[in-house]
């Protein structure tokens, strides 16, 4: 069975994550997380008053389409 483009992307990302974990101690990541701003409220963005409620993502290409 041949690998799809998406399979290759997932494999590459798993290698990248493993490399990052090897380079950066977990304690350092936890400190950065504690200092990070809180995440944005997805529901509040959609429920906010006003005529336009938009959450968008722009992609250069679609990996699942093989591009």
TAMOGI-V23668 format. One line per field, one symbol per residue. ss: DSSP state (A for helix, B for strand, O for the rest). phi: phi as a letter, one per 30 degrees, with the letter a starting at -180 (. if undefined). psi: psi as a letter, one per 20 degrees, with the letter a starting at -180 (. if undefined). A space follows every 50 residues. Layout:
ss = ???
phi = ???
psi = ???
This chain:
ss = OOOOAAAAAAAAAAAAAAAAAAAOOAAAAAAAAAAOOOOOOAAAAAAOOO OOOOOOOOOOOOAAAOO
phi = .dddededdddddddddddddddcdedddddddddddddddedddddddk dbbbbbbccdacdddic
psi = pqprghghgggghggggggghhhpqhhgghghghiqqqqqogghhhiqqr hpoppqppqhrohiij.
